[in-house]
Amino acid sequence: MSVPKKKRTRGSKKRRASHFALKKTKTVLCSKCKRAKLPHQVCTFCGSYKGKDVIKSKLDKKEEKKLSKKNLKSKEKQA
């Protein structure tokens, strides 16, 4: 194994470690729902990317549950 020839000074250590700091995440507003999202990513809330619906969103899933409950209730009333 190799051994360092000289001790790394405090200043040298800090200069080397200056790039390890956490950086703020950059966010942009979704064009559809106006919520903060990561750039070049699908919006996690509405499921759109570049103005197009790409995946089923949380809103769609909630609406589907409501519709299925209404359908079940209406079927029960008819029977």
C-alpha positions as CSV (number, residue, x, y, z in Angstrom):
1,M,0.0,0.0,0.0
2,S,1.1,3.5,-0.7
3,V,1.6,6.0,2.1
4,P,1.2,9.8,1.7
5,K,4.6,11.5,1.6
6,K,3.3,14.7,3.3
7,K,0.6,15.6,5.7
8,R,-2.4,17.3,4.0
9,T,-2.8,20.7,5.6
10,R,-6.0,22.1,7.0
11,G,-6.4,24.5,4.2
12,S,-5.7,21.9,1.5
13,K,-8.2,19.6,3.2
14,K,-10.9,22.2,3.2
15,R,-10.3,23.3,-0.4
16,R,-10.5,19.6,-1.5
17,A,-13.7,19.1,0.5
18,S,-15.4,22.4,-0.7
19,H,-17.2,20.5,-3.5
20,F,-18.8,18.0,-1.1
21,A,-21.4,20.6,0.1
22,L,-25.1,19.9,-0.6
23,K,-26.5,22.1,-3.4
24,K,-30.1,23.3,-3.6
25,T,-32.3,21.4,-6.0
26,K,-33.5,23.4,-9.0
27,T,-37.2,23.3,-9.5
28,V,-39.6,24.6,-12.2
29,L,-43.3,25.0,-12.2
30,C,-45.5,22.4,-14.0
31,S,-47.2,23.9,-16.9
32,K,-50.5,22.1,-16.2
33,C,-50.9,22.1,-12.4
34,K,-48.4,24.9,-11.5
35,R,-46.7,22.8,-8.8
36,A,-42.9,22.7,-8.3
37,K,-41.2,19.7,-10.0
38,L,-37.7,18.7,-11.1
39,P,-36.8,19.9,-14.6
40,H,-37.0,17.3,-17.4
41,Q,-39.1,15.0,-15.2
42,V,-42.7,13.9,-15.2
43,C,-44.8,15.9,-12.8
44,T,-45.5,13.6,-9.8
45,F,-48.9,15.2,-9.1
46,C,-50.6,15.5,-12.4
47,G,-48.5,13.0,-14.5
48,S,-47.8,15.4,-17.4
49,Y,-44.6,16.0,-19.3
50,K,-44.2,18.9,-21.8
51,G,-48.0,19.5,-21.6
52,K,-49.0,15.9,-22.4
53,D,-50.4,13.3,-20.0
54,V,-47.8,10.6,-19.7
55,I,-48.8,8.6,-16.7
56,K,-52.0,8.2,-14.6
57,S,-51.9,10.8,-11.9
58,K,-53.0,10.8,-8.3
59,L,-56.1,12.8,-9.3
60,D,-57.1,10.3,-12.0
61,K,-56.9,7.5,-9.5
62,K,-59.0,9.3,-6.9
63,E,-61.6,10.1,-9.6
64,E,-61.7,6.4,-10.7
65,K,-62.4,5.4,-7.1
66,K,-65.2,7.9,-6.8
67,L,-66.7,6.7,-10.0
68,S,-66.5,3.0,-9.1
69,K,-68.1,3.8,-5.7
70,K,-71.0,5.7,-7.4
71,N,-71.4,2.8,-9.9
72,L,-71.6,0.3,-7.1
73,K,-74.2,2.4,-5.2
74,S,-76.3,2.8,-8.3
75,K,-76.2,-0.9,-9.0
76,E,-77.3,-1.7,-5.4
77,K,-80.2,0.7,-5.7
78,Q,-81.3,-0.9,-9.0
79,A,-81.2,-4.4,-7.5
